[in-house]
Amino acid sequence: MYTVIELSYIASAVLFIFGLKMLGKPATAVRGNKVSAVGMLIAVVATLLHEGMDFKWILLGMVIGGVIGTVAALRVPMTSMPEFVALFNGTGGLASLLVGWAEYNTFLNTPEGTLELVPVIAIYLAVLIGGVTFTGSMIAYAKLAERIDGRPVLYKGQQIVNGVLLALLLFCGGVYIAGPGTALAQPLFYLAVLLSLVLGVLVTIPIGGADMPVVISLLNSYSGLAACAAGFVISNTVLIVAGALVGASGIILTSIMCKAMNRSLTNVLFSGFGAAGDAAAAGKAATGEVKAITPEDAYYVLEAAGSVVFVPGYGMAVAQAQHVVRELGYLLEQNGAEVKYAVHPVAGRMPGHMNVLLAEANVPYEQLVEMEDINPNIESVDVCVVIGANDVVNPAAREDETSPIYGMPIINVDLARSCFVLKRSMRSGFAGVENPLFYKENTRMLFGDAKASITTLVDQFKSA
């Protein structure tokens, strides 16, 4: 039976790797998700073949978890997916913490029990990383769901406090690893549990809404590392492999997000980007005349366009406009226009947020283009339609050296022949930086709810 279990774990690991590779491309992402799910099913079944299982509690957990997962999947809208991901990252971290804690209590309650060095270290890492992941993810969830203010929370001596906490955790870990069964190690271990939960809160509250895509990917990496540590705790091969894959992919994704913002991870974690500050910190004030346009007038421009590029942002998610955007794109194609959807890596509130929404609306994969592919040809585009995006199309990143976002790669919509910006108001984006795009000569502002505005355009095309 042991051989069957280990072979099943190997098969699961292979499926995880292939599934993860498929997730790298929109055209194969759905299939990759299914392949990974099959791998997880095999891993779960193989684990249940171990002797000594109490199936009563396992079945109870499966029922409760299955009900919660089903209800959540059915009720949570795609616009709320970022906070949903943060919540699930947090529960993964909590599970790893509990596994490490339970294993340590088992050791303490086992007479003459001993622990090898690797499990001792793994228990502490599972608790430490799991605790930080849990509370950090809960803060991210609260910010994304707007349960608390999404702006950075900064105070004097913040980094010193975090440094002291980290030093205490290292001290507790050193004493615990030196002698996990000693009288001093036990209270310090439980203190470390508490400190890890506090640290998770303190390292997340300074991060503002503009950096949420980076935070989501980083917390995802943390949850994977915590799971990997838990795998070493209980000597489960597939949990080690799965956790390592999630941790590594999360780190890679975090690096991609930072590169897309032209910032270092240290800068994201400790700069408090997005905090309210003086006017100088927001760069030069934009000047010029804002030119509004009605949906009816926008229709005539789009009707004559030979190429149209949609640039979605979080405003599209809020308005739940992805389906009418897809319908408008289809009508433009029927009218003879070439239609593409340019997606910035950090648009929205989590990595791939816009891709998920556009996929939900059945936008053809071949029409999705990345920032690096659209920018070289942007000057030949007749109309760029910006739907709720702000910082990722802000030309201050290219033109204003005093701007906090200067140097950040953007989609250069201001270089297109015409640019329509769909927004409810002139309000700035997550970064709190004024956008000179709104004042450009070739920009027209289409104010109002994005879904309502695009629906009016769709009606115009249908009635033509």
Stockholm file with secondary structure:
# STOCKHOLM 1.0

chainA/1-464         MYTVIELSYIASAVLFIFGLKMLGKPATAVRGNKVSAVGMLIAVVATLLHEGMDFKWILLGMVIGGVIGTVAALRVPMTSMPEFVALFNGTGGLASLLVGWAEYNTFLNTPEGTLELVPVIAIYLAVLIGGVTFTGSMIAYAKLAERIDGRPVLYKGQQIVNGVLLALLLFCGGVYIAGPGTALAQPLFYLAVLLSLVLGVLVTIPIGGADMPVVISLLNSYSGLAACAAGFVISNTVLIVAGALVGASGIILTSIMCKAMNRSLTNVLFSGFGAAGDAAAAGKAATGEVKAITPEDAYYVLEAAGSVVFVPGYGMAVAQAQHVVRELGYLLEQNGAEVKYAVHPVAGRMPGHMNVLLAEANVPYEQLVEMEDINPNIESVDVCVVIGANDVVNPAAREDETSPIYGMPIINVDLARSCFVLKRSMRSGFAGVENPLFYKENTRMLFGDAKASITTLVDQFKSA
#=GR chainA/1-464 SS CHHHHHHHHHHHHHHHHHHHHHTTSHHHHHHHHHHHHHHHHHHHHHHHTSTTCCHHHHHHHHHHHHHHHHHHHHHSCGGGHHHHHHHHHHHHHHHHHHHHHHHHHHHHTSTTCCCCHHHHHHHHHHHHHHHHHHHHHHHHHHHHTTSSCCSCCCCTTHHHHHHHHHHHHHHHHHHHHHCTTSTTHHHHHHHHHHHHHHHHHHHHTTCCGGGHHHHHHHHHHHHHHHHHHHHHHTTCHHHHHHHHHHHHHHHHHHHHHHHHHTCCHHHHHHSCTTCCCCGGGGCSCCCSCCCBCCHHHHHHHHHHCSEEEEEECHHHHHHTCHHHHHHHHHHHHHTTCEEEEEECTTCSSSTTHHHHHHHHTTCCGGGEEEHHHHGGGGGGCSEEEEESCCGGGCTHHHHCTTSTTTTCCCCCGGGSSEEEEEESSSCCCTTCCCCGGGGSTTEEEEESCHHHHHHHHHHHHHHC
#=GC SS_cons         CHHHHHHHHHHHHHHHHHHHHHTTSHHHHHHHHHHHHHHHHHHHHHHHTSTTCCHHHHHHHHHHHHHHHHHHHHHSCGGGHHHHHHHHHHHHHHHHHHHHHHHHHHHHTSTTCCCCHHHHHHHHHHHHHHHHHHHHHHHHHHHHTTSSCCSCCCCTTHHHHHHHHHHHHHHHHHHHHHCTTSTTHHHHHHHHHHHHHHHHHHHHTTCCGGGHHHHHHHHHHHHHHHHHHHHHHTTCHHHHHHHHHHHHHHHHHHHHHHHHHTCCHHHHHHSCTTCCCCGGGGCSCCCSCCCBCCHHHHHHHHHHCSEEEEEECHHHHHHTCHHHHHHHHHHHHHTTCEEEEEECTTCSSSTTHHHHHHHHTTCCGGGEEEHHHHGGGGGGCSEEEEESCCGGGCTHHHHCTTSTTTTCCCCCGGGSSEEEEEESSSCCCTTCCCCGGGGSTTEEEEESCHHHHHHHHHHHHHHC
//
